[in-house]
Amino acid sequence: MRTLHVGLRVTDLGRSLAFYTAVGYEVVDSVPETPIGHLTMLKLPGDEFVTVELVHDGDPVDRGTDVSHFVVQVESMADTLDVLAGHGIEPVAPGQDSDDGLKTAFIADPDGRRIELVQWPAGHTDGMTAADWPAEGD
């Protein structure tokens, strides 16, 4: 069993597509007419499969019933923030810059959904594991 992708409702499909492609997502395909709305499948260049599905049904998004945030790994925080700034996307909340090399920043999509950008320290695995939390008593 594994997570396939996250479906995110969006208010303005064109504006959301411009944002997510500026972040680096690629459109894999779309299905214009489904019972839940227009679906657009996205993935990052390093992803093997679709990881985000934008769902547009013409209704505004109610942020009170949405996900808290999702996380995107970046190779270089500085380079990523420079590219995003060129598209008019700036961090919306303070991140962190740890002594061990972990760097984070938060941006927000057009519907106000927060996306955490993470640059792992050198040698860190590509995802989070139990090793990221100290064992009891440490």
C-alpha angles and dihedrals in degrees: 000000000000142000111268104188145319121250114217122192112223131195099209114028096194094050092046092049090051090051097046094045089050088054088054105264119141124214109242096181143312138226108209102195122038131138089260097043140263110339124205118187118213137184137174118244091254094050119097093204141026109288103174130041117193111211117199120183100157095256123113116257116253102218091196091072099041136096119285095233143307130226133236122192115225129191096219122017093198094051092045093050090048092053092046092048087056087060093047094257115136131176113272100197136026116270128189137263107196127197089241092061101262110140127183136177134173126225128175130224122226091275092053094255110152121233118194115213114207130193108190121217116260111285095019118135117253092255143030119278137170086272088073091071124059116246117251111281095024 
